[in-house]
Amino acid sequence: MISQLIKKIQEKKAPIVVGLDPMISYVPKAVMEDAMARYEETLDAAGEAIWQFNKAIVDKIFDLIPAVKPQIAMYEQFGVPGIIAYDKTVRYCKQKGLIVIGDVKRNDIGTSSAAYANGHLGSIMIGRTELRGFHEDMITVNPYLGTDGIKPFVDVCKEKDRSIFVLVKTSNPSSGEFQDRVLLDEEQADREDVSAEELIRSGKPLYELVAEKVNEWGADCMDGDYSEVGAVVGATYPAMGAALRKLMPHAYILVPGYGAQGGTAASLRPYFNKDGLGAIVNSSRGIICAYQQNAYKEFGEEHFDEASRQAVLDMRDDINSIF
Amino acid sequence: MISQLIKKIQEKKAPIVVGLDPMISYVPKAVMEDAMARYEETLDAAGEAIWQFNKAIVDKIFDLIPAVKPQIAMYEQFGVPGIIAYDKTVRYCKQKGLIVIGDVKRNDIGTSSAAYANGHLGSIMIGRTELRGFHEDMITVNPYLGTDGIKPFVDVCKEKDRSIFVLVKTSNPSSGEFQDRVLLDEEQADREDVSAEELIRSGKPLYELVAEKVNEWGADCMDGDYSEVGAVVGATYPAMGAALRKLMPHAYILVPGYGAQGGTAASLRPYFNKDGLGAIVNSSRGIICAYQQNAYKEFGEEHFDEASRQAVLDMRDDINSIF
């Protein structure tokens, strides 16, 4: 699946992905009021509003981008009707030829991870009928439980031609609290004659250990030059992005944190390999909520979808300017 | 909410929680066939089957236990109909007077964590109407993103009287891969005259640092003697359970891994405080799938719910034998 993503990135000349993360505060009043006129003040109204909001934006931008990344939290907050809107959004984007990266950050112990993997990327058997639960092509996963929480996802990627992105270094301010902590090298610590200097020099941050595991997990599911096991590395930590790029030469890097979270195009060059591949940059608010920003105010709330299209064009040019 | 859980544990004399984690292979043939007769071989049939399976078991055990813990992965695998079954199960268990711990292991950066927190524990506004997305009382959360991924959950716990359990040391075989890794003490490493021995002695495993954060996050949302911020510590690592019990005196510990995963009652004493409180032990397969085990075969598949009741009684006695 990662080779298909690369193909679409090259066709569209756009190493970017649009985060479909609809908050109610992003939805234009007319869209929300229309939904409430039909469903009153219910979860169904919220589900309908975010679906209509997504659909309008996707219709205006699908030709420009290779992929979308719906953040499932923004749908799950509305309960079952929110999940219905998520499911509709995923299927609609696939109909429009987009690759769908479900930003679900799922993980659990083995049997439960297998259920998540089957539900989002694989299939399940009901009687003699093979069915999909959800329809994403790729999803994000959390590594805290180690290999046996990740393995079921990797198995499904291999069997069904899908991809995952493992959280390595996240874009949020407190990501360093655990992820940046330096780990003692176990072999060095076991040596009787080890010095303090050697211990400090041989230590590495947790995110590097996770990155090494990403390589290990991805080693036997290559799809061309890249592996089906990619990594999430936030745009907000470019020095770490550069180090992680070198450490994981075959992992595609999904880069959140551009735009609204503060990452700039210039700082993103190190996330890419020399061939201009190896990374895909996400923007969510910056695109779907463009009409609320000064730069795109001229479009007006009723043309929110046109504002999003212009924001995609601008982001594409901005990212491409670094090559 | 943790004080309500304690009250129910004391009333029922049962520091146990039943994991409602329905796999299709657990569902008796008659239940599955009935669902397929009504919905054919569809996701709706799977949703209906696991809901009927859950309902039958809950009807037979609700008087014996304080709480249930549905594992959302087992529902999510069936897409929207699975999530509908999850929602029905949560609401039904609450009607029966049970506390519901959603085993969702959610986490994300701040705004998305807030959406998960509002959706599962808090509420959202649609127009002027305040609504709940899902209806759990407590959920499990993943700490990998640090404080700003956890804070939105803590805020909702304080505002709405709910609880969370943070993954500290999970029950699975590879949980040690990251969680057990020893972290360099940053202050010691900065000292010019530090010795290797001091560095090794002052290091602590990642799960201990997470435990310290659990204390920090929970400090200002106490509910009686315990905090609304609890911890998940697997039954399969009793020595660590003992250490973590002391390290987090005010955190309720949710203990998975008893029974099917290998944890025994005798090994669980250290997870409890001297007052017999402080921990609640989960069993999933061991209860809901009791009828498939040798010990309960006599009940027969058609009386799967009676087998589950007997398994709860046996588990309760087994756990209470340690006090």
Interface residues (C-beta under 8 A of the other chain):
Chain A: D21 M23 I24 M36 E41 T42 L43 A45 A46 Q71 A73 M74 E76 Q77 F78 G79 V80 G82 I83 I84 D87 D103 K105 R106 N107 D108 I109 G110 T111 S112 S113 A115 Y116 N118 G119 H120 I124 M125 I126 G127 R128 T129 L131 R132 G133 F134 N142 P143 Y144 L145 G146 T147 D148 G149 L167 T170 S171 N172 P173 S174 S175 G176 E177 F178 Q179 R181 V182 L183 L184 E186 A189 V194 S195 A196 E198 L199 I200 G203 L206 L209 V210 K213 P256
Chain B: D21 M23 I24 M36 E41 T42 L43 A45 A46 Q71 A73 M74 E76 Q77 F78 G79 V80 G82 I83 I84 D87 D103 K105 R106 N107 D108 I109 G110 T111 S112 S113 A115 Y116 N118 G119 H120 I124 M125 I126 G127 R128 T129 L131 R132 G133 F134 N142 P143 Y144 L145 G146 T147 D148 G149 L167 T170 S171 N172 P173 S174 S175 G176 E177 F178 Q179 R181 V182 L183 L184 E186 A189 V194 S195 A196 E198 L199 I200 G203 L206 L209 V210 K213 P256
